[in-house]
């Protein structure tokens, strides 16, 4: 079974703190994604990565950065947390869609609920 | 850019009722279509997906969805819901050659026993 794990289920931070969210997948997927999930807004893509050290902005990258030093690990960084970044953060991974059109399902981690005070 | 509409934000049904949740996307071409489900306290998991072939696809737990290309739709159906179907349901689309899923805003389904 594919497993995507996230470092914390719940996190409470103060405004201005630097926050690291870690994600690890064990299926040798090329793609990894960070989303935030907010009520009434669904899932919005923050950043994704299709290879080690590669990253692309999603729909809402402002205030975030990412790091992918190893294929299985993808980190989301909030350089200076703000209250409007209070949200549920979901990590996902998948094979590269172009190469495996019938096998490009994204697998999700359990999420990290971040509260910024 | 692709967008996905789920017009029903919250649906409340009694057990054994039939279910249909709407999903429409905006941009055509070759697409993969997905329905994900998030049960209370659990992570998102795949319910079913369409990538080619028969436009009527069957998923887990008795769910099915029909891809109607001319209507840009991928509605989710279940003939008889159970209390355990209470969850949030997300429709998502990926265009061929793209790596990014576009999600709808979700439909919260509440089943009354």
Interface residues (C-beta under 8 A of the other chain):
Chain A: X31 X33 X35 X40 X41 X42 X43 X44 X45 X48 X50 X58 X90 X92 X94 X96 X97 X98 X101 X102 X104 X105 X106 X108 X109 X110 X111
Chain B: X6 X9 X32 X34 X36 X42 X43 X44 X45 X46 X49 X51 X52 X90 X92 X94 X96 X97 X98 X99 X100 X101 X103 X104 X105 X106
